[in-house]
């Protein structure tokens, strides 16, 4: 899981919190897209180079939240869900 502020800076990350805290990811295309769209889901290559199923939405009390898991660990039934339904699970 990764939580970023509205400028693309990492506020929380699990695992490896210490390695990610404060890191600016605004140069990553998936972060720019999420900041622009405010809500969505997709399979992407994240900043750590891992293919992930990711769903994100704008939070009401914090800038926004990204939830993801490595695509290779996602159950087959989740991988078949339409992307819009993945976003609703965030």
N, C-alpha and C positions, 0 to 999 in steps of 0.2 A: 504494500500500500504506500502511496505517496500523497502528501498534502502540500500544495503550493499556494503562494499568495497570488494576487492579481497581476504581479509583474513577472511571474514565472520562477520565483525563488523558493527553494525547498524549505518547508516549515517542519515537516516530519516525514520519516521514511522507515519502512520496516521490510526487510532487515537492514542492518548496517547504518543505523541512525547517524552515528558519528561521521561516517564518510560522506553523507549526503546533506546534512544540515547546512543551510545557508547557500548551497550551490545554486547558481543562476542557470536555469535551463531555458531561458527565453530564446536562445538560438536554435532550439530543437523544434522541428516542424510540428510534431504532435502537440507540443505545448502551445505554440502560436495558434494552431487550429482550435484547441480546446478553449483558449482565452477568447477567441473570436466567436465560437459557436455556443459556448456556455453549457451545452449538454450534448451528449452523444455516446457512441460506442464504436469500436473498431478493433481489428487486429493490427498491431503495429510493432515496429522495432523500437524499443525504449532506449533511454540514455545509457543503460548498461549493456546494450547490444542484444538483449533477449527478446524474442518474439512473444508478445503478450496479447491477451484478450483484455481490453481496457474499456471501462465505462466511466463516465465522468458527468458531473452536474454542478451547477452553481449552488453553493450552500447559502442559507439565509443568515447565518451568524458568522460566517467566515468566508473569505474570498471564493474558494472552490476546493474540490476534492477529486482526486483521481484514484480509482480502485482498479487494480489489474492483477493478473496472475499469469505465469508463463503459459503460453498457448499449449505447450506439450503436456502440461499437467491438467488441463481443463477436461472435464468429463465430455464424452462424445455428444451427449444430449445437449449440453450447453453450446458446444461448437456449432450445432445445427440450428440454434435459435436465431430468428431474425435479429439483426443488429438493434432494432428499435426496442425489442424486449430486453436485450442485455442492458440498455441504458436504464430501464425501469427497475432493474435489480440493484442499481448503485446505491 
